[in-house]
Amino acid sequence: MTNGLLMPMATAVWLVENTTLTFKQIANFCNLHEVEVQGIADGEVAKGIKPYNPIMAGQLTREEINLSSEDENRPLEIKISDIEISGQSEKTKKYVPLSKRQDKPDSALWLLKNHSQLKDSQIAKLVGITKNSVTSIRNKSYWNFNNLNPKDPVSINLFSQKDLVLALEKAERRIKREKREKEKAKQAKSDKQIL
């Protein structure tokens, strides 16, 4: 059994798809029943759940998976990292290495292509660039537009899947609200014409 494993079902989906571990090993690591893991492999359980890579999340190492793959009696051990969680909500600007700076506009382009319902300001906040940069990428007037390659920001650890889901939910609520307001205005206009 593991302590502190993030998204156990999604992790199990990833392990089933990407490793040769036994169902029992995956079940023990993800704190699931072996039958659930069998169901994931058969495509009956966890339909629509996006696989969550525990290596990129820092919860497992490739070496750990290989060792357990070679010995089916060896349980997977979660990688314990010294992550300090403070109660302060102060946000500090994170230094982004030069080699990673191109990832931000690439990620903004990916979000514009794959989640067009997000507002430019939401994308700017998620990715960590200015709203003007996002708008210019959307309009294809960005100074380096021809060299942009869309990259999934979650897979390159720019922000978490949870951040993306929250932003998408917020966008959906905004779209529904705008639709209701449009319908109300349309109804009011047609009521005026009747009178």
N, CA and C atoms as an extended XYZ file, in Angstrom:
585
Properties=species:S:1:pos:R:3:atomname:S:1:resname:S:1:resid:I:1 pbc="F F F"
N         0.846       -1.193        0.000 N   MET     1
C         0.000        0.000        0.000 CA  MET     1
C         0.879        1.239        0.000 C   MET     1
N         0.415        2.234       -0.685 N   THR     2
C         1.206        3.451       -0.783 CA  THR     2
C         0.566        4.571        0.006 C   THR     2
N         1.400        5.492        0.400 N   ASN     3
C         0.899        6.693        1.071 CA  ASN     3
C         1.186        7.870        0.166 C   ASN     3
N         0.178        8.689       -0.089 N   GLY     4
C         0.391        9.925       -0.825 CA  GLY     4
C         0.479        9.785       -2.333 C   GLY     4
N         0.000        8.682       -2.902 N   LEU     5
C         0.020        8.538       -4.355 CA  LEU     5
C        -1.057        9.432       -4.951 C   LEU     5
N        -0.655       10.287       -5.913 N   LEU     6
C        -1.617       11.159       -6.581 CA  LEU     6
C        -2.337       10.383       -7.673 C   LEU     6
N        -3.642       10.568       -7.776 N   MET     7
C        -4.466        9.982       -8.830 CA  MET     7
C        -4.166        8.491       -9.068 C   MET     7
N        -4.502        7.625       -8.084 N   PRO     8
C        -4.170        6.210       -8.199 CA  PRO     8
C        -4.777        5.511       -9.420 C   PRO     8
N        -6.026        5.824       -9.766 N   MET     9
C        -6.664        5.155      -10.909 CA  MET     9
C        -5.968        5.531      -12.209 C   MET     9
N        -5.680        6.830      -12.389 N   ALA    10
C        -4.996        7.299      -13.596 CA  ALA    10
C        -3.571        6.747      -13.665 C   ALA    10
N        -2.925        6.619      -12.501 N   THR    11
C        -1.583        6.034      -12.440 CA  THR    11
C        -1.636        4.571      -12.853 C   THR    11
N        -2.664        3.856      -12.368 N   ALA    12
C        -2.834        2.445      -12.725 CA  ALA    12
C        -3.024        2.301      -14.232 C   ALA    12
N        -3.810        3.197      -14.837 N   VAL    13
C        -4.030        3.169      -16.289 CA  VAL    13
C        -2.677        3.296      -17.009 C   VAL    13
N        -1.851        4.229      -16.550 N   TRP    14
C        -0.546        4.446      -17.178 CA  TRP    14
C         0.334        3.215      -17.020 C   TRP    14
N         0.366        2.644      -15.806 N   LEU    15
C         1.209        1.474      -15.545 CA  LEU    15
C         0.770        0.272      -16.379 C   LEU    15
N        -0.543        0.088      -16.541 N   VAL    16
C        -1.055       -1.019      -17.360 CA  VAL    16
C        -0.613       -0.826      -18.815 C   VAL    16
N        -0.705        0.412      -19.309 N   GLU    17
C        -0.396        0.686      -20.716 CA  GLU    17
C         1.100        0.714      -21.027 C   GLU    17
N         1.927        1.048      -20.037 N   ASN    18
C         3.342        1.330      -20.328 CA  ASN    18
C         4.360        0.421      -19.647 C   ASN    18
N         3.914       -0.577      -18.886 N   THR    19
C         4.879       -1.444      -18.201 CA  THR    19
C         4.473       -2.906      -18.352 C   THR    19
N         5.365       -3.790      -17.903 N   THR    20
C         5.061       -5.230      -17.905 CA  THR    20
C         4.841       -5.726      -16.479 C   THR    20
N         4.479       -4.816      -15.583 N   LEU    21
C         4.225       -5.187      -14.184 CA  LEU    21
C         2.991       -6.084      -14.100 C   LEU    21
N         2.929       -6.906      -13.054 N   THR    22
C         1.754       -7.763      -12.871 CA  THR    22
C         0.596       -6.927      -12.335 C   THR    22
N        -0.618       -7.450      -12.522 N   PHE    23
C        -1.795       -6.740      -12.012 CA  PHE    23
C        -1.691       -6.571      -10.496 C   PHE    23
N        -1.136       -7.599       -9.832 N   LYS    24
C        -1.008       -7.554       -8.370 CA  LYS    24
C        -0.067       -6.416       -7.948 C   LYS    24
N         1.072       -6.271       -8.650 N   GLN    25
C         2.022       -5.203       -8.323 CA  GLN    25
C         1.380       -3.824       -8.507 C   GLN    25
N         0.672       -3.669       -9.623 N   ILE    26
C         0.019       -2.384       -9.898 CA  ILE    26
C        -1.068       -2.121       -8.863 C   ILE    26
N        -1.862       -3.154       -8.555 N   ALA    27
C        -2.940       -3.014       -7.572 CA  ALA    27
C        -2.382       -2.601       -6.208 C   ALA    27
N        -1.300       -3.247       -5.783 N   ASN    28
C        -0.703       -2.910       -4.480 CA  ASN    28
C        -0.143       -1.497       -4.462 C   ASN    28
N         0.508       -1.109       -5.548 N   PHE    29
C         1.101        0.223       -5.606 CA  PHE    29
C         0.034        1.317       -5.616 C   PHE    29
N        -1.051        1.067       -6.364 N   CYS    30
C        -2.098        2.085       -6.529 CA  CYS    30
C        -3.213        1.952       -5.496 C   CYS    30
N        -3.064        1.014       -4.586 N   ASN    31
C        -4.057        0.803       -3.530 CA  ASN    31
C        -5.435        0.496       -4.140 C   ASN    31
N        -5.428       -0.369       -5.156 N   LEU    32
C        -6.655       -0.797       -5.819 CA  LEU    32
C        -6.786       -2.308       -5.663 C   LEU    32
N        -7.935       -2.861       -6.048 N   HIS    33
C        -8.122       -4.307       -6.047 CA  HIS    33
C        -7.571       -4.847       -7.355 C   HIS    33
N        -7.013       -6.050       -7.303 N   GLU    34
C        -6.427       -6.666       -8.491 CA  GLU    34
C        -7.458       -6.773       -9.629 C   GLU    34
N        -8.726       -7.030       -9.270 N   VAL    35
C        -9.794       -7.148      -10.266 CA  VAL    35
C       -10.002       -5.808      -10.988 C   VAL    35
N        -9.833       -4.678      -10.255 N   GLU    36
C        -9.958       -3.353      -10.885 CA  GLU    36
C        -8.871       -3.154      -11.939 C   GLU    36
N        -7.649       -3.593      -11.593 N   VAL    37
C        -6.529       -3.450      -12.529 CA  VAL    37
C        -6.768       -4.329      -13.754 C   VAL    37
N        -7.288       -5.553      -13.540 N   GLN    38
C        -7.639       -6.451      -14.653 CA  GLN    38
C        -8.680       -5.753      -15.542 C   GLN    38
N        -9.659       -5.095      -14.899 N   GLY    39
C       -10.701       -4.371      -15.634 CA  GLY    39
C       -10.141       -3.222      -16.452 C   GLY    39
N        -9.116       -2.539      -15.909 N   ILE    40
C        -8.449       -1.451      -16.644 CA  ILE    40
C        -7.800       -2.035      -17.904 C   ILE    40
N        -7.110       -3.179      -17.728 N   ALA    41
C        -6.427       -3.819      -18.863 CA  ALA    41
C        -7.425       -4.269      -19.925 C   ALA    41
N        -8.598       -4.724      -19.494 N   ASP    42
C        -9.630       -5.189      -20.429 CA  ASP    42
C       -10.441       -4.042      -21.017 C   ASP    42
N       -10.219       -2.805      -20.536 N   GLY    43
C       -10.943       -1.646      -21.048 CA  GLY    43
C       -12.341       -1.505      -20.477 C   GLY    43
N       -12.625       -2.202      -19.375 N   GLU    44
C       -13.956       -2.137      -18.763 CA  GLU    44
C       -14.020       -1.129      -17.623 C   GLU    44
N       -12.866       -0.849      -17.035 N   VAL    45
C       -12.798        0.078      -15.898 CA  VAL    45
C       -11.953        1.281      -16.333 C   VAL    45
N       -12.248        2.436      -15.773 N   ALA    46
C       -11.462        3.661      -15.976 CA  ALA    46
C       -11.541        4.175      -17.412 C   ALA    46
N       -12.671        3.949      -18.073 N   LYS    47
C       -12.843        4.484      -19.428 CA  LYS    47
C       -12.822        6.002      -19.357 C   LYS    47
N       -12.080        6.623      -20.249 N   GLY    48
C       -12.038        8.079      -20.298 CA  GLY    48
C       -11.079        8.712      -19.307 C   GLY    48
N       -10.424        7.904      -18.462 N   ILE    49
C        -9.454        8.476      -17.515 CA  ILE    49
C        -8.117        8.621      -18.224 C   ILE    49
N        -7.586        9.841      -18.211 N   LYS    50
C        -6.310       10.115      -18.861 CA  LYS    50
C        -5.185        9.494      -18.033 C   LYS    50
N        -4.314        8.710      -18.667 N   PRO    51
C        -3.207        8.101      -17.920 CA  PRO    51
C        -2.333        9.170      -17.255 C   PRO    51
N        -1.902        8.870      -16.026 N   TYR    52
C        -1.076        9.808      -15.262 CA  TYR    52
C         0.303        9.188      -15.083 C   TYR    52
N         1.320        9.826      -15.649 N   ASN    53
C         2.669        9.283      -15.637 CA  ASN    53
C         3.337        9.509      -14.272 C   ASN    53
N         3.541        8.421      -13.480 N   PRO    54
C         4.133        8.578      -12.143 CA  PRO    54
C         5.620        8.913      -12.192 C   PRO    54
N         6.264        8.674      -13.340 N   ILE    55
C         7.689        9.016      -13.455 CA  ILE    55
C         7.829       10.531      -13.573 C   ILE    55
N         7.023       11.125      -14.479 N   MET    56
C         7.065       12.586      -14.639 CA  MET    56
C         6.580       13.292      -13.384 C   MET    56
N         5.687       12.627      -12.636 N   ALA    57
C         5.170       13.229      -11.408 CA  ALA    57
C         6.161       13.094      -10.258 C   ALA    57
N         7.241       12.343      -10.487 N   GLY    58
C         8.264       12.179       -9.444 CA  GLY    58
C         7.881       11.167       -8.377 C   GLY    58
N         6.934       10.281       -8.679 N   GLN    59
C         6.507        9.281       -7.688 CA  GLN    59
C         7.173        7.930       -7.899 C   GLN    59
N         7.697        7.705       -9.086 N   LEU    60
C         8.388        6.459       -9.423 CA  LEU    60
C         9.581        6.791      -10.299 C   LEU    60
N        10.545        5.872      -10.331 N   THR    61
C        11.654        6.015      -11.263 CA  THR    61
C        11.575        4.877      -12.262 C   THR    61
N        12.171        5.074      -13.434 N   ARG    62
C        12.203        4.019      -14.462 CA  ARG    62
C        12.919        2.792      -13.888 C   ARG    62
N        13.988        3.015      -13.090 N   GLU    63
C        14.751        1.909      -12.492 CA  GLU    63
C        13.865        1.076      -11.561 C   GLU    63
N        13.040        1.759      -10.780 N   GLU    64
C        12.130        1.080       -9.852 CA  GLU    64
C        11.163        0.177      -10.621 C   GLU    64
N        10.620        0.698      -11.721 N   ILE    65
C         9.697       -0.089      -12.544 CA  ILE    65
C        10.424       -1.288      -13.146 C   ILE    65
N        11.650       -1.065      -13.645 N   ASN    66
C        12.417       -2.163      -14.254 CA  ASN    66
C        12.726       -3.257      -13.238 C   ASN    66
N        13.124       -2.858      -12.021 N   LEU    67
C        13.432       -3.857      -10.985 CA  LEU    67
C        12.210       -4.710      -10.660 C   LEU    67
N        11.049       -4.068      -10.533 N   SER    68
C         9.826       -4.803      -10.216 CA  SER    68
C         9.327       -5.611      -11.410 C   SER    68
N         9.609       -5.157      -12.631 N   SER    69
C         9.209       -5.899      -13.828 CA  SER    69
C         9.975       -7.216      -13.926 C   SER    69
N        11.245       -7.185      -13.464 N   GLU    70
C        12.077       -8.391      -13.527 CA  GLU    70
C        11.734       -9.390      -12.422 C   GLU    70
N        11.163       -8.924      -11.313 N   ASP    71
C        10.812       -9.807      -10.195 CA  ASP    71
C         9.368       -9.541       -9.796 C   ASP    71
N         8.461      -10.451      -10.191 N   GLU    72
C         7.037      -10.208       -9.951 CA  GLU    72
C         6.643      -10.257       -8.474 C   GLU    72
N         7.551      -10.704       -7.599 N   ASN    73
C         7.266      -10.710       -6.155 CA  ASN    73
C         7.736       -9.431       -5.481 C   ASN    73
N         8.426       -8.571       -6.230 N   ARG    74
C         8.959       -7.333       -5.658 CA  ARG    74
C         7.921       -6.221       -5.786 C   ARG    74
N         7.512       -5.616       -4.669 N   PRO    75
C         6.529       -4.521       -4.746 CA  PRO    75
C         7.197       -3.222       -5.219 C   PRO    75
N         6.419       -2.379       -5.854 N   LEU    76
C         6.900       -1.055       -6.266 CA  LEU    76
C         6.989       -0.165       -5.035 C   LEU    76
N         8.028        0.638       -4.968 N   GLU    77
C         8.178        1.563       -3.842 CA  GLU    77
C         8.002        2.987       -4.344 C   GLU    77
N         7.108        3.728       -3.711 N   ILE    78
C         6.916        5.123       -4.101 CA  ILE    78
C         8.172        5.905       -3.755 C   ILE    78
N         8.521        6.831       -4.634 N   LYS    79
C         9.698        7.671       -4.410 CA  LYS    79
C         9.303        8.761       -3.429 C   LYS    79
N         9.928        8.748       -2.293 N   ILE    80
C         9.636        9.768       -1.281 CA  ILE    80
C        10.516       10.967       -1.574 C   ILE    80
N         9.892       12.086       -1.827 N   SER    81
C        10.663       13.295       -2.085 CA  SER    81
C        10.427       14.287       -0.960 C   SER    81
N        11.423       15.072       -0.721 N   ASP    82
C        11.327       16.050        0.360 CA  ASP    82
C        10.661       17.316       -0.153 C   ASP    82
N         9.361       17.230       -0.346 N   ILE    83
C         8.619       18.395       -0.820 CA  ILE    83
C         8.093       19.132        0.401 C   ILE    83
N         8.441       20.383        0.477 N   GLU    84
C         7.997       21.177        1.616 CA  GLU    84
C         6.693       21.864        1.239 C   GLU    84
N         5.682       21.587        2.010 N   ILE    85
C         4.392       22.211        1.747 CA  ILE    85
C         4.145       23.229        2.847 C   ILE    85
N         4.059       24.491        2.433 N   SER    86
C         3.851       25.530        3.441 CA  SER    86
C         2.427       26.025        3.353 C   SER    86
N         1.959       26.551        4.427 N   GLY    87
C         0.589       27.047        4.481 CA  GLY    87
C         0.438       28.434        3.883 C   GLY    87
N         1.547       29.032        3.477 N   GLN    88
C         1.489       30.389        2.935 CA  GLN    88
C         0.999       30.353        1.507 C   GLN    88
N         0.204       31.323        1.152 N   SER    89
C        -0.309       31.371       -0.214 CA  SER    89
C         0.506       32.350       -1.064 C   SER    89
N         1.665       32.737       -0.567 N   GLU    90
C         2.517       33.664       -1.319 CA  GLU    90
C         3.050       32.953       -2.554 C   GLU    90
N         2.919       33.596       -3.696 N   LYS    91
C         3.448       32.999       -4.918 CA  LYS    91
C         4.772       33.678       -5.231 C   LYS    91
N         5.767       32.843       -5.471 N   THR    92
C         7.060       33.395       -5.855 CA  THR    92
C         7.265       33.099       -7.332 C   THR    92
N         7.884       34.027       -8.007 N   LYS    93
C         8.172       33.825       -9.421 CA  LYS    93
C         9.204       32.708       -9.530 C   LYS    93
N         8.878       31.722      -10.362 N   LYS    94
C         9.768       30.592      -10.534 CA  LYS    94
C        10.719       30.902      -11.681 C   LYS    94
N        12.005       30.642      -11.464 N   TYR    95
C        12.989       30.860      -12.523 CA  TYR    95
C        12.796       29.797      -13.596 C   TYR    95
N        12.713       30.223      -14.828 N   VAL    96
C        12.574       29.296      -15.951 CA  VAL    96
C        13.877       29.341      -16.750 C   VAL    96
N        14.566       28.192      -16.865 N   PRO    97
C        15.825       28.183      -17.620 CA  PRO    97
C        15.611       28.595      -19.074 C   PRO    97
N        16.660       29.140      -19.681 N   LEU    98
C        16.578       29.593      -21.069 CA  LEU    98
C        16.077       28.498      -21.998 C   LEU    98
N        16.540       27.273      -21.764 N   SER    99
C        16.167       26.157      -22.641 CA  SER    99
C        14.675       25.844      -22.575 C   SER    99
N        14.024       26.257      -21.488 N   LYS   100
C        12.601       25.957      -21.304 CA  LYS   100
C        11.708       27.138      -21.673 C   LYS   100
N        12.271       28.311      -21.914 N   ARG   101
C        11.449       29.500      -22.131 CA  ARG   101
C        10.609       29.413      -23.401 C   ARG   101
N        11.105       28.695      -24.405 N   GLN   102
C        10.340       28.540      -25.645 CA  GLN   102
C         9.093       27.688      -25.403 C   GLN   102
N         9.104       26.881      -24.327 N   ASP   103
C         7.958       26.016      -24.027 CA  ASP   103
C         6.693       26.817      -23.739 C   ASP   103
N         6.845       28.037      -23.215 N   LYS   104
C         5.659       28.827      -22.854 CA  LYS   104
C         4.830       29.225      -24.075 C   LYS   104
N         5.427       29.874      -25.090 N   PRO   105
C         4.612       30.185      -26.277 CA  PRO   105
C         4.143       28.915      -27.006 C   PRO   105
N         4.984       27.855      -26.998 N   ASP   106
C         4.572       26.585      -27.615 CA  ASP   106
C         3.345       26.025      -26.903 C   ASP   106
N         3.351       26.126      -25.581 N   SER   107
C         2.218       25.634      -24.789 CA  SER   107
C         0.976       26.488      -25.005 C   SER   107
N         1.174       27.794      -25.137 N   ALA   108
C         0.041       28.686      -25.403 CA  ALA   108
C        -0.608       28.313      -26.736 C   ALA   108
N         0.213       28.012      -27.750 N   LEU   109
C        -0.311       27.602      -29.055 CA  LEU   109
C        -1.090       26.290      -28.931 C   LEU   109
N        -0.558       25.354      -28.152 N   TRP   110
C        -1.238       24.056      -27.941 CA  TRP   110
C        -2.601       24.284      -27.293 C   TRP   110
N        -2.644       25.143      -26.278 N   LEU   111
C        -3.916       25.426      -25.598 CA  LEU   111
C        -4.906       26.102      -26.548 C   LEU   111
N        -4.425       27.025      -27.375 N   LEU   112
C        -5.304       27.702      -28.337 CA  LEU   112
C        -5.894       26.706      -29.334 C   LEU   112
N        -5.085       25.719      -29.736 N   LYS   113
C        -5.563       24.724      -30.707 CA  LYS   113
C        -6.494       23.701      -30.070 C   LYS   113
N        -6.178       23.275      -28.851 N   ASN   114
C        -6.909       22.170      -28.228 CA  ASN   114
C        -8.010       22.588      -27.273 C   ASN   114
N        -7.933       23.806      -26.760 N   HIS   115
C        -8.942       24.288      -25.796 CA  HIS   115
C        -9.296       25.731      -26.132 C   HIS   115
N        -9.904       25.917      -27.302 N   SER   116
C       -10.186       27.266      -27.789 CA  SER   116
C       -11.184       28.013      -26.915 C   SER   116
N       -11.892       27.289      -26.027 N   GLN   117
C       -12.857       27.964      -25.151 CA  GLN   117
C       -12.171       28.791      -24.053 C   GLN   117
N       -10.878       28.566      -23.829 N   LEU   118
C       -10.158       29.340      -22.816 CA  LEU   118
C        -9.928       30.761      -23.315 C   LEU   118
N       -10.085       31.727      -22.413 N   LYS   119
C        -9.815       33.122      -22.765 CA  LYS   119
C        -8.303       33.335      -22.790 C   LYS   119
N        -7.876       34.348      -23.524 N   ASP   120
C        -6.446       34.660      -23.603 CA  ASP   120
C        -5.857       34.897      -22.213 C   ASP   120
N        -6.635       35.565      -21.357 N   SER   121
C        -6.132       35.857      -20.003 CA  SER   121
C        -5.943       34.571      -19.197 C   SER   121
N        -6.834       33.569      -19.407 N   GLN   122
C        -6.687       32.289      -18.698 CA  GLN   122
C        -5.427       31.560      -19.159 C   GLN   122
N        -5.211       31.557      -20.472 N   ILE   123
C        -4.025       30.888      -21.023 CA  ILE   123
C        -2.756       31.580      -20.514 C   ILE   123
N        -2.783       32.918      -20.517 N   ALA   124
C        -1.627       33.681      -20.046 CA  ALA   124
C        -1.297       33.332      -18.597 C   ALA   124
N        -2.336       33.225      -17.775 N   LYS   125
C        -2.134       32.908      -16.360 CA  LYS   125
C        -1.592       31.488      -16.190 C   LYS   125
N        -2.172       30.528      -16.931 N   LEU   126
C        -1.724       29.132      -16.828 CA  LEU   126
C        -0.263       28.978      -17.261 C   LEU   126
N         0.048       29.532      -18.422 N   VAL   127
C         1.361       29.326      -19.026 CA  VAL   127
C         2.426       30.227      -18.408 C   VAL   127
N         2.019       31.417      -17.981 N   GLY   128
C         2.981       32.329      -17.369 CA  GLY   128
C         3.599       33.289      -18.371 C   GLY   128
N         2.786       33.728      -19.344 N   ILE   129
C         3.235       34.764      -20.278 CA  ILE   129
C         2.181       35.867      -20.294 C   ILE   129
N         2.450       36.930      -21.033 N   THR   130
C         1.499       38.049      -21.022 CA  THR   130
C         0.287       37.736      -21.902 C   THR   130
N        -0.807       38.420      -21.586 N   LYS   131
C        -2.048       38.266      -22.363 CA  LYS   131
C        -1.810       38.725      -23.799 C   LYS   131
N        -1.006       39.794      -23.959 N   ASN   132
C        -0.698       40.300      -25.302 CA  ASN   132
C         0.021       39.253      -26.146 C   ASN   132
N         0.910       38.487      -25.513 N   SER   133
C         1.623       37.424      -26.239 CA  SER   133
C         0.637       36.368      -26.710 C   SER   133
N        -0.301       35.981      -25.827 N   VAL   134
C        -1.296       34.968      -26.191 CA  VAL   134
C        -2.158       35.478      -27.349 C   VAL   134
N        -2.594       36.740      -27.257 N   THR   135
C        -3.432       37.327      -28.313 CA  THR   135
C        -2.678       37.349      -29.635 C   THR   135
N        -1.390       37.709      -29.598 N   SER   136
C        -0.615       37.761      -30.851 CA  SER   136
C        -0.383       36.352      -31.406 C   SER   136
N        -0.266       35.337      -30.537 N   ILE   137
C        -0.146       33.947      -31.019 CA  ILE   137
C        -1.469       33.540      -31.673 C   ILE   137
N        -2.594       33.907      -31.042 N   ARG   138
C        -3.915       33.586      -31.595 CA  ARG   138
C        -4.087       34.242      -32.983 C   ARG   138
N        -3.617       35.485      -33.118 N   ASN   139
C        -3.753       36.223      -34.378 CA  ASN   139
C        -2.645       35.908      -35.386 C   ASN   139
N        -1.742       35.037      -34.988 N   LYS   140
C        -0.592       34.641      -35.824 CA  LYS   140
C         0.337       35.814      -36.122 C   LYS   140
N         0.325       36.808      -35.230 N   SER   141
C         1.206       37.962      -35.428 CA  SER   141
C         2.366       37.940      -34.427 C   SER   141
N         2.509       36.843      -33.684 N   TYR   142
C         3.595       36.695      -32.706 CA  TYR   142
C         4.930       36.749      -33.455 C   TYR   142
N         5.908       37.423      -32.883 N   TRP   143
C         7.180       37.671      -33.574 CA  TRP   143
C         7.857       36.382      -34.047 C   TRP   143
N         7.643       35.278      -33.328 N   ASN   144
C         8.339       34.022      -33.641 CA  ASN   144
C         7.332       32.932      -34.012 C   ASN   144
N         6.179       33.345      -34.558 N   PHE   145
C         5.069       32.398      -34.777 CA  PHE   145
C         5.463       31.202      -35.644 C   PHE   145
N         6.238       31.443      -36.708 N   ASN   146
C         6.595       30.357      -37.636 CA  ASN   146
C         7.464       29.284      -36.993 C   ASN   146
N         8.100       29.590      -35.867 N   ASN   147
C         8.957       28.610      -35.194 CA  ASN   147
C         8.269       27.937      -34.001 C   ASN   147
N         6.992       28.242      -33.800 N   LEU   148
C         6.285       27.632      -32.677 CA  LEU   148
C         5.871       26.196      -33.007 C   LEU   148
N         6.026       25.322      -32.010 N   ASN   149
C         5.580       23.933      -32.130 CA  ASN   149
C         4.670       23.654      -30.940 C   ASN   149
N         3.385       23.348      -31.187 N   PRO   150
C         2.471       23.115      -30.063 CA  PRO   150
C         2.984       22.011      -29.139 C   PRO   150
N         3.015       22.300      -27.832 N   LYS   151
C         3.458       21.305      -26.836 CA  LYS   151
C         2.442       21.263      -25.709 C   LYS   151
N         2.090       20.042      -25.292 N   ASP   152
C         1.155       19.859      -24.179 CA  ASP   152
C         1.825       20.341      -22.900 C   ASP   152
N         1.309       21.441      -22.289 N   PRO   153
C         1.970       22.016      -21.114 CA  PRO   153
C         1.945       21.101      -19.895 C   PRO   153
N         0.961       20.206      -19.798 N   VAL   154
C         0.900       19.285      -18.659 CA  VAL   154
C         2.022       18.262      -18.772 C   VAL   154
N         2.245       17.746      -19.987 N   SER   155
C         3.279       16.716      -20.168 CA  SER   155
C         4.689       17.273      -19.968 C   SER   155
N         4.876       18.584      -20.176 N   ILE   156
C         6.214       19.168      -19.953 CA  ILE   156
C         6.303       19.862      -18.590 C   ILE   156
N         5.320       19.582      -17.742 N   ASN   157
C         5.339       20.063      -16.350 CA  ASN   157
C         5.294       21.580      -16.204 C   ASN   157
N         4.620       22.270      -17.109 N   LEU   158
C         4.473       23.717      -16.988 CA  LEU   158
C         3.430       24.029      -15.917 C   LEU   158
N         2.379       23.197      -15.863 N   PHE   159
C         1.385       23.248      -14.792 CA  PHE   159
C         0.712       21.888      -14.724 C   PHE   159
N        -0.136       21.692      -13.712 N   SER   160
C        -0.719       20.361      -13.493 CA  SER   160
C        -2.016       20.155      -14.280 C   SER   160
N        -2.398       18.897      -14.408 N   GLN   161
C        -3.667       18.539      -15.056 CA  GLN   161
C        -4.825       19.179      -14.301 C   GLN   161
N        -4.700       19.245      -12.970 N   LYS   162
C        -5.748       19.832      -12.130 CA  LYS   162
C        -5.952       21.308      -12.487 C   LYS   162
N        -4.839       22.032      -12.690 N   ASP   163
C        -4.930       23.451      -13.076 CA  ASP   163
C        -5.690       23.601      -14.389 C   ASP   163
N        -5.393       22.698      -15.342 N   LEU   164
C        -6.051       22.751      -16.647 CA  LEU   164
C        -7.545       22.456      -16.510 C   LEU   164
N        -7.877       21.427      -15.730 N   VAL   165
C        -9.284       21.048      -15.543 CA  VAL   165
C       -10.060       22.201      -14.911 C   VAL   165
N        -9.475       22.845      -13.889 N   LEU   166
C       -10.142       23.967      -13.226 CA  LEU   166
C       -10.372       25.124      -14.206 C   LEU   166
N        -9.377       25.415      -15.038 N   ALA   167
C        -9.506       26.502      -16.015 CA  ALA   167
C       -10.589       26.167      -17.044 C   ALA   167
N       -10.638       24.901      -17.476 N   LEU   168
C       -11.650       24.492      -18.458 CA  LEU   168
C       -13.055       24.563      -17.868 C   LEU   168
N       -13.184       24.148      -16.596 N   GLU   169
C       -14.497       24.228      -15.928 CA  GLU   169
C       -14.952       25.684      -15.830 C   GLU   169
N       -14.020       26.577      -15.495 N   LYS   170
C       -14.337       27.996      -15.395 CA  LYS   170
C       -14.786       28.536      -16.757 C   LYS   170
N       -14.094       28.111      -17.818 N   ALA   171
C       -14.444       28.551      -19.169 CA  ALA   171
C       -15.830       28.052      -19.563 C   ALA   171
N       -16.141       26.804      -19.215 N   GLU   172
C       -17.464       26.241      -19.530 CA  GLU   172
C       -18.565       27.028      -18.828 C   GLU   172
N       -18.330       27.370      -17.555 N   ARG   173
C       -19.321       28.155      -16.802 CA  ARG   173
C       -19.538       29.518      -17.460 C   ARG   173
N       -18.433       30.149      -17.901 N   ARG   174
C       -18.519       31.461      -18.556 CA  ARG   174
C       -19.313       31.348      -19.850 C   ARG   174
N       -19.042       30.309      -20.647 N   ILE   175
C       -19.740       30.126      -21.925 CA  ILE   175
C       -21.231       29.918      -21.692 C   ILE   175
N       -21.590       29.107      -20.700 N   LYS   176
C       -23.015       28.867      -20.384 CA  LYS   176
C       -23.687       30.168      -19.949 C   LYS   176
N       -22.985       30.947      -19.120 N   ARG   177
C       -23.531       32.214      -18.630 CA  ARG   177
C       -23.761       33.177      -19.795 C   ARG   177
N       -22.770       33.271      -20.694 N   GLU   178
C       -22.898       34.163      -21.852 CA  GLU   178
C       -24.045       33.724      -22.755 C   GLU   178
N       -24.209       32.414      -22.909 N   LYS   179
C       -25.290       31.872      -23.748 CA  LYS   179
C       -26.652       32.240      -23.151 C   LYS   179
N       -26.771       32.081      -21.809 N   ARG   180
C       -28.033       32.436      -21.130 CA  ARG   180
C       -28.346       33.916      -21.312 C   ARG   180
N       -27.312       34.766      -21.144 N   GLU   181
C       -27.509       36.214      -21.289 CA  GLU   181
C       -27.938       36.570      -22.713 C   GLU   181
N       -27.344       35.897      -23.720 N   LYS   182
C       -27.710       36.120      -25.122 CA  LYS   182
C       -29.159       35.735      -25.363 C   LYS   182
N       -29.551       34.571      -24.811 N   GLU   183
C       -30.933       34.101      -24.986 CA  GLU   183
C       -31.926       35.058      -24.317 C   GLU   183
N       -31.557       35.564      -23.143 N   LYS   184
C       -32.422       36.526      -22.444 CA  LYS   184
C       -32.600       37.785      -23.290 C   LYS   184
N       -31.497       38.281      -23.844 N   ALA   185
C       -31.538       39.495      -24.667 CA  ALA   185
C       -32.377       39.258      -25.924 C   ALA   185
N       -32.225       38.088      -26.527 N   LYS   186
C       -32.985       37.728      -27.722 CA  LYS   186
C       -34.479       37.650      -27.394 C   LYS   186
N       -34.778       37.041      -26.238 N   GLN   187
C       -36.170       36.898      -25.797 CA  GLN   187
C       -36.785       38.274      -25.532 C   GLN   187
N       -36.019       39.143      -24.868 N   ALA   188
C       -36.505       40.492      -24.560 CA  ALA   188
C       -36.766       41.269      -25.861 C   ALA   188
N       -35.897       41.083      -26.860 N   LYS   189
C       -36.047       41.766      -28.138 CA  LYS   189
C       -37.305       41.269      -28.864 C   LYS   189
N       -37.524       39.946      -28.848 N   SER   190
C       -38.713       39.410      -29.540 CA  SER   190
C       -39.991       39.773      -28.787 C   SER   190
N       -39.916       39.896      -27.448 N   ASP   191
C       -41.078       40.332      -26.663 CA  ASP   191
C       -41.438       41.786      -27.019 C   ASP   191
N       -40.420       42.626      -27.248 N   LYS   192
C       -40.643       44.024      -27.609 CA  LYS   192
C       -41.328       44.126      -28.966 C   LYS   192
N       -40.882       43.261      -29.903 N   GLN   193
C       -41.457       43.283      -31.257 CA  GLN   193
C       -42.924       42.869      -31.251 C   GLN   193
N       -43.265       41.926      -30.372 N   ILE   194
C       -44.665       41.466      -30.264 CA  ILE   194
C       -45.566       42.605      -29.785 C   ILE   194
N       -45.047       43.390      -28.823 N   LEU   195
C       -45.827       44.509      -28.262 CA  LEU   195
C       -45.848       45.622      -29.263 C   LEU   195
